[in-house]
Amino acid sequence: MTAPCPPDRYRVLLAERATGVRLALQGGAVRVTVPPGSMIRRWNRATTTLHAFDGTETTLLLPPDDPSDPSAAECAG
């Protein structure tokens, strides 16, 4: 079983793996600026979504919680 992932640790992970990407959390959404042709996968435990971008800055809603997911508040690492 993995320990809960603190938000600061998650931001460090994203910074290490996302070249040319700017993410800004805004409540239940994230403001995304990425190079054209980029793919962004958002996830919340087992719920995931995938988005392709043309380089235009946009805001995406965060995926909702899935109450049936037993991995609540966990992340790998």
DOMAR-936316 format. One line per field, with one value per residue: residue in one letter; x, y, z of N, C-alpha, C in turn. Coordinates in steps of 0.001 Angstrom, whole numbers. Example, Ala and Ser with C-alpha at 12.3 -4.5 7.8 and 13.67 -1.06 7.14 Angstrom:
2
residuo <- (A, S) $
n_px <- (13190, 12850) $
n_py <- (-5690, -2250) $
n_pz <- (7800, 7080) $
ca_px <- (12300, 13670) $
ca_py <- (-4500, -1060) $
ca_pz <- (7800, 7140) $
c_px <- (13200, 12900) $
c_py <- (-3300, 30) $
c_pz <- (7800, 7870) $
END
This chain:
77
residuo <- (M, T, A, P, C, P, P, D, R, Y, R, V, L, L, A, E, R, A, T, G, V, R, L, A, L, Q, G, G, A, V, R, V, T, V, P, P, G, S, M, I, R, R, W, N, R, A, T, T, T, L, H, A, F, D, G, T, E, T, T, L, L, L, P, P, D, D, P, S, D, P, S, A, A, E, C, A, G) $
n_px <- (846, 505, 1583, -320, -179, 1384, 408, 2599, 4694, 3619, 3521, 6270, 6904, 5411, 6754, 9233, 8634, 7263, 7997, 8166, 5616, 2974, 1156, -1601, -3282, -6671, -8916, -11367, -10288, -7777, -5461, -4018, -1100, 535, 2914, 2101, 515, 821, -79, -2233, -2819, -5226, -5872, -7650, -7251, -8570, -9964, -9548, -8659, -7913, -6360, -5755, -3747, -3589, -1803, -3020, -3816, -5769, -8520, -9152, -11512, -11057, -10948, -13765, -14120, -14159, -16199, -16211, -13639, -10989, -8484, -8372, -7121, -4403, -1130, 1376, 4860) $
n_py <- (-1176, 2241, 5430, 8437, 11049, 14047, 17369, 19119, 17343, 16044, 18145, 18520, 16097, 16398, 18637, 17529, 15794, 17073, 18786, 22085, 22690, 24328, 24303, 25244, 25020, 25625, 25673, 23340, 22819, 22886, 25048, 24948, 25159, 24225, 22878, 22749, 19752, 18295, 15884, 15528, 13781, 13500, 12521, 10950, 9016, 6046, 7127, 8458, 10821, 11823, 14309, 16046, 18706, 21885, 23820, 25996, 27840, 26524, 25672, 22911, 20787, 19009, 15436, 13736, 12343, 8817, 7024, 4259, 3405, 1765, 2861, 5339, 8602, 7974, 7630, 6535, 5932) $
n_pz <- (0, -772, 496, 1293, -1148, -883, -1950, -2672, -3230, -5418, -7290, -7714, -8952, -11345, -12440, -13017, -15089, -17132, -19744, -20917, -20102, -18418, -15500, -13566, -10675, -9949, -7814, -8512, -10985, -13609, -15052, -18169, -20082, -22883, -25290, -28855, -30030, -27748, -25237, -22524, -19613, -17251, -13907, -11241, -8875, -9925, -12038, -15207, -17796, -21149, -23098, -26117, -27381, -29095, -28577, -27525, -24632, -21995, -19763, -17731, -16193, -13137, -12847, -11403, -8048, -7560, -5729, -5432, -5738, -4287, -3745, -2519, -2124, -2645, -4084, -6398, -5734) $
ca_px <- (0, 1291, 1183, -935, 763, 1172, 364, 3922, 5441, 3017, 3970, 7660, 6839, 4976, 7812, 10300, 8197, 6469, 8830, 7420, 4228, 2625, -103, -1987, -4515, -7637, -10076, -11634, -9839, -6362, -5167, -2972, -412, 1444, 3274, 1196, 710, 981, -1176, -2310, -3691, -5622, -6389, -8058, -7260, -8784, -10638, -8574, -9087, -6788, -6656, -4747, -3743, -3045, -936, -3851, -4017, -7149, -8819, -9809, -12027, -10413, -11869, -14442, -13793, -14952, -16321, -15998, -12210, -10375, -7180, -8657, -6041, -3096, -388, 2578, 6109) $
ca_py <- (0, 3464, 6506, 9583, 11893, 15460, 18201, 19635, 16238, 15815, 19237, 18226, 15010, 16972, 19510, 16679, 15011, 17849, 19805, 23103, 22659, 25116, 23882, 26072, 24542, 26669, 24972, 22037, 22829, 23154, 25873, 24198, 25739, 23183, 23018, 22070, 18313, 17656, 15119, 15644, 12802, 13880, 11364, 11031, 7602, 5194, 7898, 9165, 11416, 12159, 15458, 16503, 20168, 22563, 24873, 27043, 27726, 26156, 25213, 21609, 20372, 17815, 14296, 13567, 11178, 7606, 6476, 2807, 3150, 1481, 3517, 6731, 9479, 7329, 7762, 5702, 6659) $
ca_pz <- (0, -837, 1403, 605, -1886, -584, -3160, -3051, -3833, -6731, -8164, -8064, -9931, -12617, -12959, -13538, -16249, -18081, -20361, -21639, -19650, -17232, -14890, -12425, -10048, -9624, -7253, -9116, -12378, -13828, -16230, -18862, -21228, -23372, -26699, -29786, -30167, -26438, -24655, -21072, -18961, -15883, -13193, -9849, -8524, -11101, -13087, -16044, -19058, -22009, -23948, -27075, -27411, -30261, -28071, -26939, -23187, -21691, -18406, -17693, -14889, -12604, -12838, -10113, -7233, -7758, -4377, -5411, -5896, -2973, -3590, -2172, -1627, -2759, -5339, -6432, -5583) $
c_px <- (893, 734, 488, 135, 485, 1210, 1734, 4760, 4925, 3454, 5420, 7704, 6433, 6067, 8942, 9922, 7483, 7295, 7973, 5962, 4063, 1246, -372, -3318, -5377, -8893, -10224, -11231, -8337, -6227, -3931, -2431, 649, 1811, 2248, 1538, 868, -278, -1105, -3276, -3959, -6145, -6735, -8301, -7467, -9458, -9595, -9256, -7834, -7220, -5467, -4873, -3112, -2116, -1694, -4017, -5497, -7290, -9594, -10318, -11272, -11413, -12510, -13920, -14694, -15048, -16117, -14528, -11570, -9052, -7327, -7447, -4669, -2441, 837, 3795, 6652) $
c_py <- (1241, 4513, 7616, 10478, 13363, 16299, 18727, 18555, 15950, 16897, 19020, 17128, 15561, 17836, 18698, 16034, 15805, 19013, 20790, 23213, 23548, 24674, 24769, 25560, 25723, 25989, 23591, 21952, 23068, 23956, 25271, 25014, 24726, 23462, 22304, 20586, 17575, 16894, 15294, 14586, 13299, 12628, 11729, 9601, 6781, 5927, 8679, 9762, 11809, 13281, 15758, 18016, 20704, 23708, 26025, 26797, 27435, 25754, 23911, 21344, 19131, 16671, 14145, 12351, 10018, 6926, 4965, 2426, 2935, 2204, 4989, 7423, 8827, 7694, 6880, 6556, 6503) $
c_pz <- (0, 119, 621, -13, -1585, -1867, -3601, -3730, -5246, -7720, -8614, -9126, -11298, -13242, -13582, -14868, -17328, -18640, -21151, -21257, -18431, -16773, -13691, -11888, -9647, -9093, -7854, -10572, -12432, -15123, -16882, -20029, -21648, -24830, -27594, -29906, -28860, -26048, -23141, -20569, -17546, -15201, -11768, -9416, -9788, -12258, -13880, -17271, -19827, -22951, -24849, -27189, -28675, -29858, -27452, -25434, -22921, -20228, -18499, -16282, -14439, -12618, -11457, -9358, -7627, -6395, -4299, -5527, -4530, -2734, -3200, -1581, -1662, -4077, -5261, -6169, -4297) $
END
